[in-house]
Structure formats: C-alpha cells, structure tokens
Amino acid sequence: QVQLVESGGGLVQPRGSLRLSCAASRSIFSIHAMGWYRQAPGKQRELVASISSDGNTNYVDSLKGRFTISRDNAKNTVYLQMNSLKPEDTAVYYCYAYMVEVDPGSYYWGQGTQVTVSS
C-alpha cells in the first residue's frame, strides 16, 4: 500500500516541455514498479512509461526520445520529463505504483494531473 501525490501538469505550447513528479509515501525500493498512464479525450488509457525498483525503464515506442522517466530514491519520487510536446499528448496523466506484496499484484494511483498542449 502506498499513497501517491502528483504534480507538474499544466498548459504548455507545442514543442514545449513539462516535468511531472510523483511522490510516494514509502521507499520506492519496496515498490515493484512506478510510472504513468495517460487518458486523452475519447481514447483508451495507455501506458506511457515505467521504471522498476532496480531502475529498468520501459517506454511506449512512439514516445521514446521525447519522454524520459527517472527516479530519486532519496526523495521517494519518480519523474517524467516530457519534451517536444505535441497536441496529441494532451491527457490526464495518472501516476501508478505496482505492488507485489499480495497475489495478485495491486495498482495504486495518484490523483491525476492534466497536461494540455495547445497553441
């Protein structure tokens, strides 16, 4: 179990950048994986990026080179650096933590943060 607090969303112009933060209430070493899903208007929720407790990262292919996920273990925080933003990146971004303390594993969610890319 973990509580997640997201920040960093907002309104940005195309080709701009934002950095999302997700702070966890416990050591991220105890969390199997963290990352973000996003849900755009009229679209299904999709996984954006994830990072495991040992630092392995995964990205949606279409976002590689623009988005970077990282972590600060001392701050129990995961970051999503989003560069070269496009209007199609507009969505609510939900931080998640995947825990495997019970079988099956469980997802925990941040409150969501709106990212709007518009000229």
JOGI-V129427 format. One record per residue. N is the residue number from 1. SS is DSSP state (h for helix, s for strand, l for the rest). Layout:
n = [N	N]
ss = [SS	SS]
This chain:
n = [1	2	3	4	5	6	7	8	9	10	11	12	13	14	15	16	17	18	19	20	21	22	23	24	25	26	27	28	29	30	31	32	33	34	35	36	37	38	39	40	41	42	43	44	45	46	47	48	49	50	51	52	53	54	55	56	57	58	59	60	61	62	63	64	65	66	67	68	69	70	71	72	73	74	75	76	77	78	79	80	81	82	83	84	85	86	87	88	89	90	91	92	93	94	95	96	97	98	99	100	101	102	103	104	105	106	107	108	109	110	111	112	113	114	115	116	117	118	119]
ss = [l	l	l	s	s	s	s	l	l	s	s	s	l	l	l	l	l	s	s	s	s	s	s	s	l	l	l	h	h	h	l	l	s	s	s	s	s	s	s	l	l	l	l	l	l	s	s	s	s	s	s	s	l	l	l	l	s	s	s	l	h	h	h	s	l	l	s	s	s	s	s	s	h	h	h	l	s	s	s	s	s	s	l	l	l	l	h	h	h	l	s	s	s	s	s	s	s	s	s	l	l	l	l	l	l	s	s	s	s	l	l	l	s	s	s	s	s	l	l]
